[in-house]
Amino acid sequence: MPFISKISFDGIVEISFSVDVYIVPNVTILNNGTIEIDEEVYPVLQIEVESGGITDQKRLNFTWEVVKQTARKLYLQLHFHDPIFVSANPERDLFKATFRDP
């Protein structure tokens, strides 16, 4: 089961896996959250940041990219449009990564 092991102040998210996972030869193919297998495109990764209740959800717009992968870790770079608003209130905003089997 994957879990978030670390989120840095500069937007690097480290996701750890309890078992070895398939290493994608070119991690940039995951950047839109899909992977192509036998000419079929499958959604495999969805990344979301949800307001903790106070921050306007529109202020949490972002893009993301996979920057590195190992057998037990996946590293994402988040690029927020307005980073000053991320978790700026006592109620922290929530990061969510959803993995799907292709």
Backbone as ProteinMPNN parsed JSONL, in Angstrom:
{"seq_chain_A": "MPFISKISFDGIVEISFSVDVYIVPNVTILNNGTIEIDEEVYPVLQIEVESGGITDQKRLNFTWEVVKQTARKLYLQLHFHDPIFVSANPERDLFKATFRDP", "coords_chain_A": {"N_chain_A": [[0.844, -1.178, 0.0], [0.65, 2.181, -0.911], [2.087, 5.139, 0.602], [2.338, 8.523, 1.744], [5.442, 9.697, 2.331], [6.921, 11.973, 2.663], [6.722, 15.523, 2.283], [8.138, 18.218, 0.834], [9.121, 21.68, 1.452], [9.539, 22.893, -0.97], [7.812, 21.634, -2.698], [8.222, 18.94, -3.424], [7.019, 15.716, -3.444], [7.228, 12.73, -1.768], [6.415, 9.483, -2.305], [5.977, 6.406, -0.861], [6.268, 2.858, -1.274], [5.207, -0.304, -0.027], [6.014, -2.626, -1.155], [8.038, -3.773, -3.923], [7.54, -2.019, -6.956], [6.522, -1.842, -10.423], [8.92, -0.403, -12.489], [8.665, 2.345, -14.422], [9.915, 2.847, -17.646], [10.305, 5.449, -18.706], [9.648, 8.074, -16.877], [8.252, 10.382, -17.493], [6.034, 9.729, -18.981], [4.035, 9.312, -17.204], [3.117, 11.768, -16.451], [0.65, 12.9, -17.137], [-0.997, 11.349, -15.734], [-1.74, 8.999, -16.88], [-1.161, 5.844, -18.58], [0.091, 4.096, -21.402], [-0.78, 1.025, -22.755], [-0.375, -1.503, -24.991], [-1.477, 0.118, -27.057], [-3.702, 1.17, -25.8], [-5.01, 3.596, -23.602], [-4.728, 4.117, -20.184], [-6.034, 5.343, -17.098], [-3.935, 5.854, -14.35], [-2.933, 7.266, -12.207], [-3.993, 9.718, -10.024], [-3.811, 12.981, -8.893], [-4.517, 15.148, -6.264], [-5.245, 18.175, -4.483], [-6.874, 19.173, -1.713], [-8.875, 21.632, -0.142], [-8.459, 22.404, 3.276], [-10.612, 23.459, 4.484], [-10.706, 26.213, 4.971], [-9.159, 27.642, 3.05], [-9.785, 28.912, -0.179], [-10.722, 26.771, -2.72], [-10.04, 27.353, -5.367], [-7.682, 28.734, -5.13], [-5.834, 26.777, -4.842], [-4.929, 25.721, -7.205], [-2.888, 23.752, -9.329], [-0.124, 22.176, -11.058], [1.498, 19.086, -11.868], [4.346, 16.874, -11.905], [6.082, 13.823, -12.555], [9.179, 13.21, -11.184], [11.071, 11.357, -10.499], [11.596, 7.832, -10.089], [11.817, 4.879, -8.155], [12.121, 1.395, -7.25], [10.699, 1.338, -4.889], [9.84, 3.915, -4.366], [8.23, 6.968, -5.376], [8.601, 10.097, -6.809], [7.188, 13.249, -6.89], [6.808, 16.466, -8.367], [5.212, 19.289, -7.339], [3.594, 22.12, -8.698], [2.398, 24.966, -7.685], [-0.002, 27.488, -8.501], [-0.519, 29.659, -6.869], [1.398, 29.562, -4.485], [1.646, 30.663, -1.916], [-0.76, 30.416, -0.616], [-1.121, 27.789, 0.088], [-1.871, 25.581, 2.602], [-1.961, 27.723, 4.401], [-3.483, 28.372, 6.51], [-4.751, 27.535, 9.848], [-6.121, 25.083, 9.551], [-4.922, 22.556, 7.772], [-4.31, 21.993, 4.277], [-5.17, 19.225, 2.139], [-3.334, 16.607, 0.675], [-3.744, 14.295, -1.907], [-3.184, 11.208, -3.381], [-4.141, 8.976, -5.796], [-3.939, 5.722, -6.818], [-4.42, 3.58, -9.58], [-5.102, 0.36, -10.889], [-4.042, -0.618, -14.076]], "CA_chain_A": [[0.0, 0.0, 0.0], [1.459, 3.405, -0.951], [1.832, 6.174, 1.596], [3.141, 9.731, 1.566], [6.483, 9.688, 3.351], [7.498, 13.3, 2.88], [6.399, 16.633, 1.384], [9.1, 19.281, 1.132], [8.627, 23.044, 1.29], [9.607, 23.288, -2.379], [6.803, 20.931, -3.476], [8.554, 17.561, -3.792], [6.259, 14.735, -2.679], [7.818, 11.393, -1.808], [5.433, 8.438, -2.038], [6.666, 5.134, -0.642], [5.509, 1.624, -1.47], [5.658, -1.353, 0.886], [6.583, -3.686, -1.994], [8.595, -3.269, -5.178], [6.564, -1.771, -8.023], [7.069, -1.776, -11.774], [9.6, 0.851, -12.789], [8.327, 2.837, -15.751], [11.18, 3.213, -18.294], [10.385, 6.896, -18.895], [8.642, 8.564, -15.926], [7.456, 11.497, -18.029], [4.756, 9.244, -19.529], [3.038, 9.346, -16.127], [2.814, 13.143, -16.076], [-0.769, 13.246, -17.268], [-1.744, 10.403, -14.911], [-2.149, 7.835, -17.662], [-0.11, 5.032, -19.184], [-0.386, 3.412, -22.603], [-0.429, -0.382, -22.846], [-0.942, -2.086, -26.224], [-2.221, 1.176, -27.746], [-4.836, 1.593, -24.982], [-4.602, 4.537, -22.564], [-5.38, 3.816, -18.912], [-5.71, 6.242, -15.989], [-3.257, 5.11, -13.289], [-2.544, 8.123, -11.093], [-4.727, 10.975, -9.896], [-3.242, 13.811, -7.836], [-5.442, 16.212, -5.859], [-5.028, 18.917, -3.251], [-8.182, 19.644, -1.272], [-8.863, 22.635, 0.916], [-8.736, 21.923, 4.63], [-11.849, 24.074, 4.947], [-10.659, 27.669, 4.971], [-8.606, 28.121, 1.782], [-10.625, 28.797, -1.369], [-10.193, 25.698, -3.569], [-9.469, 27.944, -6.58], [-6.318, 29.174, -4.812], [-4.979, 25.593, -4.763], [-4.658, 25.19, -8.542], [-1.508, 23.315, -9.466], [0.234, 21.126, -12.009], [2.463, 18.179, -11.243], [5.116, 16.013, -12.801], [6.897, 12.796, -11.924], [10.578, 13.575, -11.39], [11.954, 10.207, -10.278], [10.956, 6.632, -9.567], [12.619, 3.701, -7.837], [11.234, 0.254, -7.014], [9.871, 1.565, -3.697], [9.495, 5.329, -4.167], [7.841, 7.813, -6.505], [8.792, 11.504, -6.442], [6.413, 14.182, -7.694], [7.027, 17.904, -8.15], [3.979, 20.066, -7.451], [3.793, 23.521, -9.064], [1.172, 25.694, -7.35], [-0.138, 28.803, -9.119], [-0.434, 30.607, -5.756], [1.93, 28.736, -3.388], [1.524, 31.312, -0.608], [-2.038, 30.05, -0.005], [-1.159, 26.362, 0.432], [-1.8, 25.335, 4.051], [-1.653, 28.997, 5.052], [-4.396, 28.519, 7.64], [-4.594, 26.47, 10.853], [-6.59, 23.813, 8.99], [-4.033, 22.233, 6.659], [-4.885, 21.448, 3.053], [-4.942, 17.788, 2.056], [-2.779, 16.044, -0.557], [-4.311, 12.975, -2.165], [-2.696, 10.484, -4.563], [-4.934, 7.771, -6.002], [-3.354, 4.826, -7.817], [-5.374, 2.633, -10.161], [-4.538, -0.731, -11.672], [-4.45, -0.431, -15.489]], "C_chain_A": [[0.894, 1.249, 0.0], [1.091, 4.359, 0.177], [2.768, 7.353, 1.334], [4.164, 9.768, 2.689], [7.029, 11.072, 3.645], [6.925, 14.283, 1.861], [7.325, 17.778, 1.772], [8.461, 20.654, 0.923], [8.675, 23.508, -0.162], [8.731, 22.423, -3.278], [7.164, 19.539, -3.961], [7.796, 16.625, -2.853], [6.927, 13.381, -2.869], [6.743, 10.397, -1.404], [6.189, 7.121, -1.949], [5.701, 3.967, -0.848], [6.063, 0.547, -0.55], [6.243, -2.553, 0.148], [7.174, -3.042, -3.239], [7.491, -3.111, -6.213], [7.29, -1.722, -9.363], [7.704, -0.413, -12.0], [9.306, 1.214, -14.238], [9.62, 3.314, -16.415], [11.381, 4.719, -18.459], [9.285, 7.524, -18.043], [7.785, 9.699, -16.478], [6.143, 11.014, -18.635], [3.664, 9.218, -18.475], [2.54, 10.754, -15.827], [1.377, 13.567, -16.288], [-1.638, 12.243, -16.51], [-2.206, 9.166, -15.643], [-0.923, 7.067, -18.148], [-0.71, 4.29, -20.376], [0.15, 1.984, -22.614], [-1.145, -0.957, -24.056], [-1.908, -1.12, -26.909], [-3.522, 1.582, -27.042], [-4.31, 2.51, -23.886], [-5.43, 4.268, -21.307], [-5.03, 4.881, -17.872], [-5.087, 5.425, -14.859], [-2.937, 5.953, -12.063], [-3.328, 9.425, -11.134], [-4.175, 11.721, -8.689], [-4.205, 14.959, -7.545], [-4.914, 16.921, -4.611], [-6.378, 19.526, -2.895], [-8.026, 20.641, -0.134], [-9.191, 21.989, 2.256], [-9.971, 22.567, 5.23], [-11.862, 25.581, 4.86], [-10.203, 28.219, 3.621], [-9.597, 27.899, 0.649], [-9.971, 27.781, -2.307], [-9.539, 26.241, -4.843], [-8.025, 28.4, -6.359], [-5.33, 28.002, -4.777], [-4.725, 24.964, -6.133], [-3.177, 24.862, -8.68], [-1.361, 22.377, -10.663], [1.245, 20.236, -11.297], [3.197, 17.395, -12.308], [5.87, 14.99, -11.971], [8.349, 13.149, -12.217], [11.523, 12.394, -11.225], [11.129, 9.035, -9.78], [12.009, 5.58, -9.262], [11.63, 2.561, -7.595], [10.288, 0.49, -5.841], [9.473, 3.015, -3.449], [9.117, 5.998, -5.489], [7.941, 9.25, -6.025], [8.04, 12.387, -7.426], [6.849, 15.604, -7.368], [5.692, 18.597, -8.361], [4.347, 21.508, -7.767], [2.473, 24.254, -8.811], [1.176, 27.061, -8.021], [0.004, 29.903, -8.071], [0.108, 29.886, -4.52], [1.775, 29.362, -1.994], [0.238, 30.907, 0.119], [-2.105, 28.592, 0.437], [-0.901, 26.185, 1.922], [-1.413, 26.591, 4.831], [-2.521, 29.234, 6.288], [-4.17, 27.397, 8.65], [-5.073, 25.096, 10.363], [-5.794, 23.536, 7.724], [-4.81, 21.686, 5.471], [-4.426, 20.006, 2.912], [-4.414, 17.378, 0.686], [-3.311, 14.628, -0.697], [-3.724, 12.4, -3.448], [-3.477, 9.18, -4.661], [-4.303, 6.967, -7.122], [-4.426, 3.851, -8.281], [-4.609, 1.575, -10.937], [-4.973, -0.552, -13.132], [-5.319, -1.548, -16.013]], "O_chain_A": [[1.8, 1.357, 0.827], [-0.046, 4.389, 0.646], [3.85, 7.19, 0.771], [3.802, 9.86, 3.862], [7.539, 11.327, 4.736], [6.674, 13.918, 0.713], [7.296, 18.251, 2.908], [7.405, 20.775, 0.302], [7.936, 24.414, -0.547], [8.882, 22.463, -4.499], [6.479, 19.0, -4.831], [7.912, 16.724, -1.631], [7.159, 12.944, -3.996], [6.22, 10.457, -0.292], [6.947, 6.766, -2.852], [4.496, 4.08, -0.625], [7.271, 0.495, -0.32], [6.894, -3.402, 0.757], [6.849, -1.902, -3.571], [6.613, -3.966, -6.333], [8.511, -1.58, -9.422], [7.086, 0.617, -11.728], [9.657, 0.479, -15.161], [10.356, 4.103, -15.821], [12.506, 5.209, -18.362], [8.118, 7.514, -18.434], [6.692, 9.945, -15.968], [5.219, 11.812, -18.792], [2.484, 9.114, -18.812], [1.624, 10.918, -15.022], [0.929, 14.525, -15.659], [-2.864, 12.272, -16.62], [-2.972, 8.369, -15.103], [0.198, 7.575, -18.128], [-1.879, 3.905, -20.354], [1.354, 1.752, -22.501], [-2.371, -0.907, -24.143], [-3.016, -1.499, -27.29], [-4.354, 2.269, -27.635], [-3.265, 2.228, -23.3], [-6.658, 4.2, -21.355], [-3.872, 5.285, -17.766], [-5.651, 4.409, -14.451], [-2.694, 5.407, -10.986], [-3.33, 10.139, -12.137], [-4.083, 11.164, -7.595], [-4.652, 15.655, -8.457], [-4.219, 16.321, -3.79], [-6.952, 20.293, -3.668], [-7.152, 20.501, 0.722], [-10.079, 21.142, 2.356], [-10.343, 22.26, 6.362], [-12.925, 26.177, 4.692], [-10.8, 29.163, 3.106], [-10.182, 26.822, 0.531], [-8.797, 27.919, -2.649], [-8.583, 25.649, -5.343], [-7.238, 28.446, -7.304], [-4.121, 28.217, -4.691], [-4.346, 23.795, -6.213], [-2.319, 25.606, -8.204], [-2.342, 21.861, -11.2], [1.777, 20.598, -10.248], [2.745, 17.266, -13.446], [6.249, 15.254, -10.83], [8.712, 13.364, -13.373], [12.641, 12.412, -11.74], [10.097, 9.215, -9.133], [12.971, 5.409, -10.011], [10.421, 2.756, -7.725], [9.201, -0.086, -5.795], [8.838, 3.319, -2.439], [9.614, 5.643, -6.557], [7.429, 9.589, -4.958], [8.228, 12.288, -8.638], [7.215, 15.906, -6.232], [5.104, 18.504, -9.438], [5.283, 22.06, -7.19], [1.546, 24.175, -9.618], [2.213, 27.719, -8.105], [0.579, 30.957, -8.347], [-0.654, 29.621, -3.591], [1.776, 28.642, -0.996], [0.153, 31.041, 1.34], [-3.064, 28.201, 1.102], [0.143, 26.584, 2.438], [-0.643, 26.533, 5.79], [-2.307, 30.197, 7.024], [-3.481, 26.422, 8.352], [-4.495, 24.07, 10.722], [-5.978, 24.214, 6.713], [-5.827, 21.011, 5.629], [-3.416, 19.609, 3.493], [-4.978, 17.756, -0.341], [-3.328, 13.859, 0.264], [-3.768, 13.049, -4.493], [-3.479, 8.376, -3.729], [-4.146, 7.458, -8.24], [-5.23, 3.362, -7.488], [-3.592, 1.865, -11.566], [-6.159, -0.354, -13.395], [-5.729, -1.519, -17.174]]}, "name": "protein", "num_of_chains": 1, "seq": "MPFISKISFDGIVEISFSVDVYIVPNVTILNNGTIEIDEEVYPVLQIEVESGGITDQKRLNFTWEVVKQTARKLYLQLHFHDPIFVSANPERDLFKATFRDP"}
